[in-house]
Amino acid sequence: MELFDDMFDESVALKDVQTDAAKSLSQLVRTMRRLDAEIEEAEAHLKSLNQERHKLSVETIPALMDEMGVERVDVDGVTVARKLLVHASIPADRRDEAFDWLRSQGLDDIIKNDVTLTFGKGEDNTAGDVIGMLRDKGFDPATNPHPSLYTTGLREGACC
């Protein structure tokens, strides 16, 4: 009977441990969800601030400086000077047409190509061989070794 009592006592103790661990796990998952929401909110706020700053720097301030006939101003140790900015982009559906035109005009030296390869576990030697071949051909490949990390993703309603 004493053996049975000992087994019963141990099973009750294990039940408490599992319950405590489950509570801790649930709390950690809730904390992670809360942090995800806070990060999303902060990123949205940062995006809004960047948009506001961009409008000030490329529209509002230059327009007022134009109106005043001012090319440069110093405010609180910060110098703001007008300069011409040109930004262009090619719509994705017209990219081939634009590149063909650039090539026909002898302007193909402004067309850049990025090549990216990802090598998996156990392919370090192959990656090194490819890098070596590229360097032998006069290229200077950029490498970015990094660990492959598995992350935990939460789905709404998937837990706790």
C-alpha angles and dihedrals in degrees: 000000000000090000090053091051091050091050091048092050091050093049091052090049091050091049090056091048092051092046092050091048091049091050091049091048092049091050092050091050091050090049090051091050090050091050091048089054092047091049091050090050092047092049090051090050092048090050090052092049091049091051091050092048092047091052091050094048100044104028120015102039096040091048092053092044088051091050091050094044091238122147097182138016134183117211123174092337094312119116118209117190129178117242135165114259122191121194123177136170135182118231109244093238091056099041096104091048092049093048091049089052092048090050092048089053093050092250098117091117089079092059110097127194124203116201119195127185127181119204121199136218112314094016098102092113092051091049090051091050092052092048089049093050091050092049090048087057092053099261125130105215119198114227127202112183111189138162118260104236127194113218131198113242123195123213120202109262092009096111149007 
